[in-house]
Amino acid sequence: YPESEAEMGSVMEAIQAQDLVAIAYGGGTSVVGHLQVPESPRPVLSVSLERMRRMLEIDPECGLASFEAGIRGAELEAALRPRGLTLGHYPQSFDYSTLGGWVATRSSGQQSLYFGRIEELFAGGRVLTPGGPLELPPFPASAAGPDLRQLFLGSEGRMGILTRAVVRIRPLPERDELHGVFFPNWEAAVDCARELVAAGLPLSMIRMSNPEETRTSLLLAGHPRRIGLLERYLQVRGLRQENRCMGLVGLTGGHRMVRAGRRSAWRILSRHGGLVLGQAMGRAWGKNRFLAPYLRNTLWELGYGVDTLETALTWDRVEAGVEAIEEAIREALAPWEERVLVFSHISHVYRSGSSTYTTFLFRLVDSPQDLMERWQAMKRAASLAILGSGGTISHQHGVGVDHKGYLGPEKGVVGLGILRGIFSGLDPRGRFNPGKLLD
């Protein structure tokens, strides 16, 4: 538990001198095995950044702030908001995940369409590497060769430990709206999302649930009387239960910009059959936006496992990709004659495509070995379907242990060789988080 860069330096010296294996620990929210302890004859040291959570410097004029890497999302925003500032990075793990973890895994926040992904927000910092300290100056831009900052992003602890991060901050927006909307079908929802992001509007979020996720979300919403009224209203408006899709559209920025953007967005929604229901749905979602991991624990106690996986695809592959991934997960449990509930949404959109996020719910069994075998079958089938659909093996969760076997088709032989050369050149003894990202 080092409490400063100086103490972390002493820890690094001990790791080298005693030939230890070291795993940096931030918030412990990884879902793909980043923190898995490797089988090793060498002692394994967990280096917690729990006590390195301070804001070090802030420069509103330059739009930069410096934090120790162990600061959690909620703490970081609590330090900025009294000054009228924000980073705007809100992953689902916001309450517990750390700034250092976001950088190490190339995290994406729920409103990344407006605020940017972590690679756009991470301006620089300091990394303690096996070869010595690495300073990453927060230049506005640079053409001085390859960007070492980008090289460290997503390195998953293989290049050392980030102790300090400089991030790009901005004033709190005047308006931050989130509206609920329904579409007649999945195709209309996806097409609308594509047109919205292409229009260049002040949007912070476009999230579209497919029909199965829409049905599941309404069932879990509670308030049966209100949901019943909503169901009847949607029926009257011609949105059939078996096909309709629920969406959320967020607008963020200055008052005038948001008003103008809202008018343009609603015209696009109307062309695709979208029915806008206002901000009540958005407020309800925002109230529970970070609570899904707790529902997972409750479901486990009730005898059900739940897992998620994600990818990113170009627009021409999104619908077919989602269908292939969901079908692969369902078929994976066929040998056990078990059913699985699978549903998906798109939530991080780009001019050329979108992320897709799939959740699957399955029944637990008594034997841990049997349970692991079933989960691995679903994970393997889904990962192969992602590759077969032309998607990245991870849009936001990272690689860790679970995804490294599928990295080859994406990076290629030359790309993997480059990464291995960098890691082995910097850490020839393989002391820092070995077995993650690459073998």
ABEGO torsion letter per residue (X at the ends): XBABAAAAAAAAAAAAAAGBBBBBBBAGABAAGAABBBBBABBBBBBBAAABABBABBBAAAGBBBBBAABBAAAAAAAAAAAGBBAGBBBAAAAABBAAAAAAAGBBBAAAAAAEBAAAABAEEBBBBAAEBBBBBBBABBABEBBAAAAABGAGGAAEBBABBBBBBBBBBABBBBBBBBBABAAAAAAAAAAAAAAGBBBABBBBBBAAAAAAAAAAAEGAAAAAAAAAAAAAAGBBAAABBBBBBBBBEBAAAAAAAAAAAAAAAAAAGBBBAEAAAAAAAAAAAAAAAAAAAAAAAAGBBBBBBBBBBBAAAAAAAAAAAAAAAAAAAAAAGBBBBBBBBBABBBAAEBBBBBBBBBBBBABAAAAAAAAAAAAAAAAAAAAAAGBBABAAAEAEAAAAAAAAAAAEAAAAAAAAAAAAAABAAGABGBGBGBX
